[in-house]
Amino acid sequence: MITEILVFFANYGIFFIIIISLLNFKNEFKSLIAVGLSLAISYGISAMFYVPRPFVNGNFTPLIPHDASSSFPSRHASAGFAMSASTFNSNTILGLISAAVATLMSIGRIYAGLHSQADIVFGVLIGGGCAIFAYSKFMENLLNRIFKRKTSGQNRKTKK
């Protein structure tokens, strides 16, 4: 029973996280920045450093069919936790549910033989870090400049 649950979340957990994220319509642009940046960093690291998946090193068949691409860092964990942290920023309950699903997904991917614990930990750090960056004051100021938004009425010039 536990095997089926973990394999299910390893396969489909990311879709549940996306759905939960879509239920939360606040700050969707910042969420996209967090996810996009986390995936860009994760893919970049994977392209630079080949780390064999546990099923390749252990010479066994994984519970989920997968190619022998680099496993480090986990892109599922990176994107899942970037979305979860973004959701948590504006809706605590949905964010906690999303984080629970992301945790089950990550554990399932370890259990299935697709990732090591280090792959997941670094994916979580990348995803969480990108979410923190996307919601930072720096990014807020940058987006205000790009979209020429005013943050408050303090600096507005008034015509007389």
C-alpha positions as CSV (number, residue, x, y, z in Angstrom):
1,M,0.0,0.0,0.0
2,I,2.7,2.5,1.0
3,T,4.6,1.7,-2.3
4,E,1.6,2.5,-4.4
5,I,1.0,5.8,-2.5
6,L,4.6,6.9,-2.8
7,V,4.9,5.9,-6.5
8,F,1.6,7.8,-7.2
9,F,2.9,11.0,-5.6
10,A,6.3,10.6,-7.2
11,N,4.5,10.4,-10.6
12,Y,1.6,12.9,-10.1
13,G,2.4,15.0,-7.1
14,I,3.7,17.9,-9.3
15,F,0.3,18.2,-11.0
16,F,-1.4,18.5,-7.6
17,I,1.0,21.2,-6.6
18,I,0.3,23.1,-9.9
19,I,-3.4,22.8,-9.3
20,I,-3.1,24.0,-5.7
21,S,-0.9,26.9,-6.9
22,L,-3.6,27.8,-9.5
23,L,-6.2,27.9,-6.8
24,N,-4.2,30.8,-5.3
25,F,-4.5,33.6,-7.8
26,K,-2.4,36.2,-5.8
27,N,1.1,37.1,-7.1
28,E,1.0,34.6,-9.9
29,F,3.7,36.5,-11.7
30,K,6.1,36.2,-8.8
31,S,5.3,32.5,-8.6
32,L,6.2,32.1,-12.2
33,I,9.5,33.9,-11.6
34,A,10.2,31.6,-8.7
35,V,9.4,28.4,-10.6
36,G,11.1,29.5,-13.8
37,L,14.3,30.6,-12.0
38,S,14.4,27.4,-10.0
39,L,14.1,25.3,-13.1
40,A,16.7,27.3,-15.0
41,I,19.2,26.9,-12.1
42,S,18.4,23.2,-11.7
43,Y,18.7,22.4,-15.4
44,G,21.9,24.5,-15.6
45,I,23.5,22.5,-12.7
46,S,22.3,19.2,-14.2
47,A,23.9,20.2,-17.6
48,M,27.2,21.1,-15.9
49,F,27.5,18.1,-13.5
50,Y,26.4,14.6,-14.3
51,V,25.3,12.7,-11.2
52,P,24.0,9.3,-12.0
53,R,20.6,8.4,-10.6
54,P,20.5,5.8,-7.8
55,F,19.1,3.1,-10.1
56,V,22.1,3.6,-12.4
57,N,24.6,3.4,-9.5
58,G,22.8,0.5,-7.8
59,N,22.2,-1.4,-11.0
60,F,18.5,-2.0,-10.3
61,T,15.2,-1.2,-12.1
62,P,13.5,1.9,-10.7
63,L,9.8,1.7,-9.7
64,I,9.1,4.4,-12.3
65,P,10.7,4.1,-15.7
66,H,13.2,6.9,-16.3
67,D,16.2,7.7,-18.5
68,A,19.6,7.7,-17.0
69,S,20.0,11.5,-17.1
70,S,21.6,13.5,-14.2
71,S,19.7,13.3,-11.0
72,F,21.2,16.4,-9.3
73,P,19.4,18.5,-8.3
74,S,15.9,17.2,-8.3
75,R,13.9,19.4,-10.7
76,H,10.7,18.1,-9.3
77,A,11.6,19.2,-5.8
78,S,13.0,22.5,-7.1
79,A,9.8,23.4,-8.9
80,G,7.4,21.8,-6.3
81,F,8.9,23.7,-3.4
82,A,9.2,27.0,-5.4
83,M,5.4,26.7,-6.1
84,S,4.7,25.7,-2.5
85,A,6.7,28.5,-1.0
86,S,5.0,31.0,-3.4
87,T,1.6,29.7,-2.4
88,F,2.4,29.8,1.3
89,N,3.4,33.5,0.9
90,S,-0.2,34.5,0.2
91,N,-2.3,31.5,1.5
92,T,-0.9,29.7,4.5
93,I,-3.3,26.7,4.4
94,L,-2.9,26.1,0.7
95,G,0.9,26.5,1.1
96,L,1.1,23.9,3.8
97,I,-1.0,21.5,1.8
98,S,1.2,22.1,-1.2
99,A,4.3,21.6,0.9
100,A,2.9,18.3,2.2
101,V,2.3,17.1,-1.4
102,A,5.8,18.3,-2.4
103,T,7.3,16.3,0.5
104,L,5.4,13.2,-0.4
105,M,6.5,13.6,-4.0
106,S,10.1,14.0,-3.0
107,I,10.0,11.0,-0.7
108,G,8.4,9.0,-3.4
109,R,11.1,9.9,-5.9
110,I,13.7,8.7,-3.4
111,Y,11.8,5.5,-2.8
112,A,11.4,4.9,-6.5
113,G,15.1,5.0,-7.0
114,L,15.1,8.2,-9.1
115,H,16.9,10.5,-6.6
116,S,19.2,10.5,-3.6
117,Q,18.5,12.5,-0.5
118,A,21.1,15.1,-1.6
119,D,19.3,15.6,-4.9
120,I,16.1,16.4,-3.1
121,V,17.7,18.6,-0.4
122,F,19.4,20.8,-3.0
123,G,16.2,20.9,-5.1
124,V,14.3,22.1,-2.0
125,L,17.0,24.7,-1.2
126,I,17.0,26.0,-4.8
127,G,13.2,26.1,-5.0
128,G,12.8,27.8,-1.6
129,G,15.6,30.2,-2.3
130,C,14.1,31.2,-5.7
131,A,10.7,31.8,-4.0
132,I,12.4,34.0,-1.4
133,F,14.1,35.9,-4.1
134,A,11.0,36.3,-6.2
135,Y,9.2,37.8,-3.2
136,S,12.1,40.0,-2.1
137,K,12.1,43.8,-2.0
138,F,14.7,43.8,-4.7
139,M,12.4,41.9,-7.1
140,E,9.4,44.1,-6.1
141,N,11.4,47.2,-7.0
142,L,12.6,45.6,-10.2
143,L,9.1,44.7,-11.3
144,N,7.8,48.2,-10.3
145,R,10.5,49.7,-12.6
146,I,9.8,47.3,-15.5
147,F,6.0,47.8,-15.3
148,K,6.3,51.5,-14.2
149,R,4.1,50.9,-11.2
150,K,4.0,53.2,-8.2
151,T,4.6,51.6,-4.9
152,S,3.0,54.4,-2.8
153,G,1.9,57.9,-3.1
154,Q,4.9,59.3,-1.3
155,N,7.1,60.1,-4.4
156,R,4.4,61.2,-6.8
157,K,4.6,64.6,-8.4
158,T,1.3,66.4,-8.4
159,K,0.4,69.0,-11.0
160,K,-0.8,72.3,-9.7
